[in-house]
Amino acid sequence: MRKRDLDKFKKLMTEQRQQLAGNAKRAVSGDIHLDPDDFPDEIDTASSEMNLAFMGRLRERERGLLTKIDHALKKIEDGVFGECEGCGEDVGLKRLQARPVAELCIDCKSEQEKLERNLG
C-alpha cells in the first residue's frame, strides 16, 4: 500500500478515535443516574431506563470500535495494515475505504459470516 494511502487511513482513524474518546468523556462526566423522585410516573421511569440502556449499548459498541481502531493503527506502525488476518492476501483498498478497521478480505469475511450463520 502506498504511503499516501497509509497516512490517509492513519489520519482518518486517529480523528475517529479522538471523537469516540470525546463522546465517552462527555458520557462519563455527564450526570447519568436515575433518581425515582425525578419521575412522576412509571412510564417516565421506564422510558428513562430504556434510554440509559440504549446509551450503554451504544458506548459498548464505541468501546469495541476503539479497540479495532487501536489494532489497525498498530498494524500501520508494524507495516502490515491492509493484509488479511485470515489468508494474508490484500484486504483491498475499496474495502478499507469503506471500513478502515477491516481485518479480513471480503472472501474470508464472507466465509466467517457463513460459518456464523450456520452455527447461530
N, C-alpha and C positions, 0 to 999 in steps of 0.2 A: 504494500500500500504506500502511496506517495506521502511524503512528509506533510504536504499541504492538507491532505485529507485527514491525517492523524491529528494535526493541530486543530482543525475544524471540529473534529469529534471531541477532542480534549476540552476545547473551549465550551462547546455545547453542553457537555456533561458536567463540567465544573459549574457553569451557570445554573443548570438544573439542580445540582446538588445544593448550591447556596440557597436557591429558592425553597427547596424542600426543608432544609435545615431552618430557614427563617420561619416557615409555616409551623414547624414543630416547636420552635421557641415561643412563638405567639400563642400556640395552644397551651403550652405548659405554663406560661406566665399569666394566661387568662384565668379568670376566676371560674373554673369549671367545677361546680358542685351542685348538688341538689339539696335544697332546704325545703322540707314539706310545707313550711309556713308560707313559702313564696307562691304557692299554687292554691287557687280557690277550690278546685275540684280534682277528682281522679283523672279526668280526661286530660287536663293540662299537665298533670304529673306524668301520665303515660306518654304524652307527646314529647315532653322534655327528655324523659328517659330514652325514648326511641331516637331522638336527635343525638343524644350523647353516645348511644351505642353505635349509631352511624358514623359519628366523628371518630370513635375508637377504631372502627374497621378501616376508615379512611387513613388514619395515622399508621395503622399496621401495614397497609399497602405501601404507604410512603416509606416506611422503615425498610421494607423489602426492596423497594426501588433504590433507596440509598445504598444498600448493600451491593446491589447489582452495579450501580454506578461506580462504587469504590473498586469493585472487582475489575470492571472494564478499564478504569484509569490505571490500575496496577498492570493490566495486560499491555497498555500502551507503553508504560515505563519499561516493561520486560521485553518489548518488541514482538509480542505475539498477538496483538489486537487484530481481530479480523480472521483469525484461524478458528475453525470449528473445533469445539472441545470433544466432539464425537468421533469425527473421522480425520481431522487435521487439514482438511481442504479449506479454501477460502469461503468465508460466510457470504461474501458478495456485497459490493458497495451499495446496491439498491436496498438490500435487506438492512444493512447497517444505517442507512439514511432513514429508513422507516422506524427502526428500533436499534439505536446505538448500543444498547446493552445486550444485544443478541449474542448468545454463547454457541448456538448451533446453526449450521447451514440449513437451508429450507428442507433438504431431504432428510437430515437427521431429526429436525424438529417435527416434520410430518410423521416420521416413524415413531417418535416419542409420543405424540398425541394419539396415534393409532393404538399404541400399547396401553396408554392411559384409558382410552375408551373401552378397550377390551377388558381391562381389569376393573374399571369402575362402573 
